[in-house]
């Protein structure tokens, strides 16, 4: 298994606020599963952040 680390930055368009997150995960294949990473970001970080802002 390979360990991957990704940094994610979300910026709000109307107000000056941003979120910075770092994600770590392991997966078997050598290619990054982009859909899995996008789901992980939405599920674990950005939805909570933008709900808090709203």
C-alpha positions as a LaTeX table, in Angstrom:
\begin{tabular}{lrrr}
\hline
Residue & $x$ (\AA) & $y$ (\AA) & $z$ (\AA) \\
\hline
Unk1 & 0.00 & 0.00 & 0.00 \\
Unk2 & 1.12 & 3.52 & $-0.78$ \\
Unk3 & 0.64 & 6.47 & 1.58 \\
Unk4 & $-0.55$ & 9.66 & $-0.10$ \\
Unk5 & $-0.70$ & 13.17 & 1.36 \\
Unk6 & $-2.75$ & 15.98 & $-0.24$ \\
Unk7 & $-3.25$ & 19.61 & 0.73 \\
Unk8 & $-6.63$ & 21.16 & 0.06 \\
Unk9 & $-7.53$ & 24.88 & 0.14 \\
Unk10 & $-11.10$ & 26.18 & $-0.12$ \\
Unk11 & $-11.83$ & 29.89 & $-0.51$ \\
Unk12 & $-15.24$ & 31.50 & $-0.23$ \\
Unk13 & $-16.13$ & 33.74 & $-3.19$ \\
Unk14 & $-18.04$ & 36.41 & $-1.28$ \\
Unk15 & $-16.30$ & 36.76 & 2.07 \\
Unk16 & $-12.61$ & 36.60 & 2.89 \\
Unk17 & $-12.36$ & 33.23 & 4.56 \\
Unk18 & $-10.52$ & 30.09 & 3.58 \\
Unk19 & $-9.98$ & 26.58 & 4.85 \\
Unk20 & $-6.73$ & 24.65 & 4.63 \\
Unk21 & $-6.77$ & 20.90 & 5.17 \\
Unk22 & $-4.31$ & 18.05 & 4.80 \\
Unk23 & $-5.51$ & 14.56 & 3.97 \\
Unk24 & $-3.60$ & 11.30 & 4.28 \\
Unk25 & $-4.80$ & 7.99 & 2.90 \\
Unk26 & $-3.52$ & 4.64 & 1.71 \\
Unk27 & $-4.52$ & 2.82 & $-1.41$ \\
Unk28 & $-3.31$ & $-0.22$ & $-3.26$ \\
Unk29 & $-2.82$ & 1.04 & $-6.80$ \\
Unk30 & $-0.10$ & 3.44 & $-7.88$ \\
Unk31 & $-2.53$ & 5.93 & $-9.46$ \\
Unk32 & $-4.45$ & 8.39 & $-7.30$ \\
Unk33 & $-8.19$ & 7.71 & $-7.27$ \\
Unk34 & $-9.45$ & 11.26 & $-7.92$ \\
Unk35 & $-13.11$ & 10.48 & $-7.27$ \\
Unk36 & $-12.26$ & 8.89 & $-3.91$ \\
Unk37 & $-10.17$ & 11.94 & $-2.95$ \\
Unk38 & $-12.93$ & 14.38 & $-3.98$ \\
Unk39 & $-15.50$ & 12.41 & $-1.94$ \\
Unk40 & $-13.15$ & 12.36 & 1.06 \\
Unk41 & $-12.65$ & 16.14 & 0.88 \\
Unk42 & $-16.40$ & 16.78 & 0.62 \\
Unk43 & $-17.31$ & 14.31 & 3.36 \\
Unk44 & $-14.64$ & 15.17 & 5.92 \\
Unk45 & $-13.94$ & 18.84 & 5.46 \\
Unk46 & $-15.54$ & 21.23 & 3.02 \\
Unk47 & $-19.21$ & 20.48 & 3.74 \\
Unk48 & $-18.71$ & 21.17 & 7.46 \\
Unk49 & $-16.68$ & 24.29 & 6.73 \\
Unk50 & $-19.22$ & 25.83 & 4.36 \\
Unk51 & $-22.17$ & 24.87 & 6.61 \\
Unk52 & $-20.44$ & 26.73 & 9.44 \\
Unk53 & $-19.94$ & 29.80 & 7.21 \\
Unk54 & $-23.57$ & 29.68 & 6.00 \\
\hline
\end{tabular}
